[in-house]
Amino acid sequence: MDTFTTSIFMALVCLSFTAGGKKETTRVNTPSGPINGFKTQNKNTGINLYEYRGIPFGKPPVGPLRFKKPEPVDKWTDALDATEYGAGCPQTVYTPDLAPRKMSEDCLFLNVYVPGSLNESRKLSVMVWIYGGGLMAGFSSQYDGGWIATQGNVIVITINYRVDILGFFTLDHPAALGNYGLWDQKLALQWVHDNIESFGGNPDSVTLFGESAGGLSASFQSLIPSNQGLFHRIIAQSGVVNRMSIMTKKLINDRTIKLAQKISCPINDMFKFVNCLRDKDYSELLEATNIGSSMAQDRIESYQLPYFAVVDGELFHDHPITSLDDKSTEVAKFFKSLDFITGYTSNEGLVLYFMILPKMQEIFEFNVTEGIPAKFICEGMIAPFVELFYKNDTDVKQKMCSFYTTESSKDEQSMRANHLLGDIIFNHPAMEMLSYHTRLGGKSYQYLFSKEKHIEWGSASLPEWATGSSHGEDLQFMFDMQTVMSSLNETRFTPEEKDLSDKIIQYWTSFAKTGEPYGGEGAIPWKPFDLTSRYYLDLDTPLALRSNLNPKMVEFWSKEIPPIGLEPVEQVKRHDEL
């Protein structure tokens, strides 16, 4: 098990628990059928909470439904027992402490957290959380929505969706069009829209939020016009759609050939090939596509997730970024209609420390705990990026090497390596999506999470030169970290940190209710993002409203480096159109 895989998945994938003790059963009658949940109290707030776990929203995507968009679950008449979490979707398990307690292809479940009391007339705003995990891992019960629900007086829903090969396998062919995980999310949103009034929720006030691949997913959903009416606001934390977010034909073809070779399924007929894959146990498919066995040992190549969305002719007719260039497209109109918050941590790229494998250090003759040299940045990081996205353009490589290297100090050099990774994957894409949304006329808000409070993920630790808040550090201010990973110690906040946590939840939930993030009495007013002042809220102790976040990075990527070219799209015909 390589260090990168373990550490990244520790940062993005979590383990949940089921509340023990006697449960007071409560029933809700929904259009889908009667549901039995239970009453409890949230340990962070002490406020009454009603939980409904493991509610199915889609038919099990098994057999002939594998590698297809999900079908709505049939209505039921007998009361559904919703006191235990449903299974997590199949995924590669890199460490047992981060595995779902149950794992099955029958995994299309969601969980509902209702604060205070049950009353259909309450019309509470609703927040739907999408988990991260690189679109390769994760499950809804990782995140206990009770803290946000009870403190912010909103209904919180956490949803499952298919991940890894079962969620995003595609052939660029009607036999397997891809995007199944995104379809799962969309179907869950439809279930929420149709049923949430029974829990006292308002289907006309729904916010979609998530972190990392969950933020990316929320961003993808915001660019699907057929979602009109299913949600009204999005909060994308450390992840948005970017120019690398759609799989290219070459990538699809290369992976198809490798999979066919490993799994012994012929590819002369794509429909027969997919049927062959359907006959395989999911564990065999996961093993054949395990990233740990194919990871480069001499370079950083993780600028794209192993699986991404594709242009399928239905969810996406073109690369979504292209659609935003024209204000008249349905994609642009829908995105504009949504209130939008996005942001990132002050050093997203700190995960690079765990991605630099021993073989890389041996080849480039350095020790990562002592620092990251300029040679590795230029040849081990920038060169593969330019090769992949800029056809080995020497001018682009030279400019990037100059911008992300320095002779001032080894520590500063190491931090620039971190920022290179963060700027490519998180920071510049967030700025680009904010600019698009603002130019379209939408209401946008930007934040920077800069509070340093490092989570101790097992034996993983950071070197002395590493500063700033890393990817995922913001989660501990919104969720109980012992439900994130059972071996973690309970998060202990100073009074200032507790106040910051309260303010973050207040900003998020007030945004969900009104479209304007308000942090409560005494909090800093959060001004909308604009293209002149570029206001952002610095989530630190103390809070601060600032402007013009990281202007040198913005200037460099917007003016010095040309945008990544978008592959011309040929419409993929669906099977029913052939």
C-alpha positions, 0 to 999 in steps of 0.5 A: 500500500503506497503512501500517497494512496493511504494518505489521500484516502485518509484525508478524503474517506471516512468511517461512521458509527451507529448510535448505540442504546435504546432508540425512540422510534418515530414514523414519517409518512412520505409519498414513497412510503412510511419510514420509521426512524428514531429520536436522539440528541446531537452530542455537539449541541444537545438539541433533539434530532430525528434520524432516518438512515438507509432510505433507498432512493434507487433500485439496486444497480446490479445485474443488467442495471450495472453501468447504467443510470439508476432507476427510481425505487418502487414505492413501498407500503410496509413501514421501512426500518430506517434506523441503520445505515445502508451499505456503502457502494463498492470501492477499493479499501486501502485501510480497514479503518476507513472501510464502510461497515457494509459494502454492496452494489445495493447501495443507493441510500440516503440519510435524513437529519431533522432538528428539533421536532417533526412537523410538516408545516415547518418548511425548513431549508434543506442541505444535501451533502455529497461526500468526497473521496476522489470519485473513487471512495466514500459513503454517506454515513461518513458524515453525521449531519446532526451537528449542522442540522441542530445548530443551523436549524436546517434539514441535512441529508447525506447521499450515497452514489456509485464511485470508482469503476462502477460509478464512472466507467465509460467507453464513449459508446452507447454500451457504457455512457458513463456518469452513473455516479452523477446520475445517482446524485441527481436521482437522490435530489429528485427523491428529496424534492418529492419527499422532503415536505413529509419531514418538514422540509421546503423543496423550494429551498435546497442547497447542495454542498460538498467537499473535494470530489463532493464539491466537484460533484455539486459543481457538476450538478450546477451545470446540468439544466435539467436539475432546475428546481431540484436545488437552488444554491451550491457550496463547493468546498475545495473542488469545482469543475475545471478544464481537466474535469472531462475525460478525453477520448485517448484516456478512455481508449487507453483505459479500455484496452488495459481493462480488457487485457486484465479482465479477459473480456474481448472488445471487438463488440462493445455491448458484449464487452460490457455484458462480460464486465457485468458478469464479473464480481465487483471485487475483480473489477476493482482489483483490475483498476486499482490505482496503487498498482499503476501509479508512476514511481518517477513523476507526479501525474495526479492532476486528474482523478482516475475517473471523471465525468464524460460528455454523454449526450444527455447530462452533458452535450459539451464540456461544461466550461465551453457552455459557460462561454455563451450566456445564452446556453441553458447551462449558463442560464441555470448556473447563473440562477444558483447562488454560489459559494466556493473556496479552498484551504490556504495550502491545498497542496500539502497533500503533495508531501504524501504523494512523493514516493520513495522511488521519486526521492531516490531518482531525484536525490532528495529527502522530502522531509527536508524539502522539495528541490527545484529540479523535482518541481520542474521535471517531476511535477511540471514536465508531466503536467505540460506533457499531458495538457500542453503537448510539451510546450517548452515555453509553458514549461519554462514559465511554470518552472520560473514561477514555482521555483525560488533560490530564497530558501529551501522551505520557500521552495518546498512551499511553492511545490505545494502551491503548484499542485494546489493552484492547478487542481483547486485554486485557479479552477475556483477563481475561474468558476467564480469569474464565470458565475459573476460575469453571467450575473449570478451572486457569488461568495468566496472564502479562504479557510486558513485556520491551521489545525492539523488532523493527525491521520494515523501515523502521517505527519507533516514536516517542519517546513509545511505550513497552512491549512491542508486539504480537508482540514475544514471538515473538522469544524463542521462534522464530528471527526470520530465519525469521520474515522473511528481511530481519531481522537475527539477534536478539542477546540479552544474557545476561539476555534469553537467560535470559528466553528459556530460561525462557519455553520452559521454562514453555511446555514444562513446561506442555505436559508436566504442566499446570503451568508450571515455569521450571526451577531458580531460576525464579519459581514461577507460581501459578494465576490466581484471582478474588481475587489474580489472580496473573500472571507478569511476563515481564521481566528479572527475572521476577516473580510479581505480582497484580491486573494493571491493576485500573483497566482491569478495574474499568472494563470490568467495571463501568462499561461494559456487555458488548457485546450478543450477537446472537440466533442462529437455527440455520443448517440444514446442506444435508443437513438441508434 
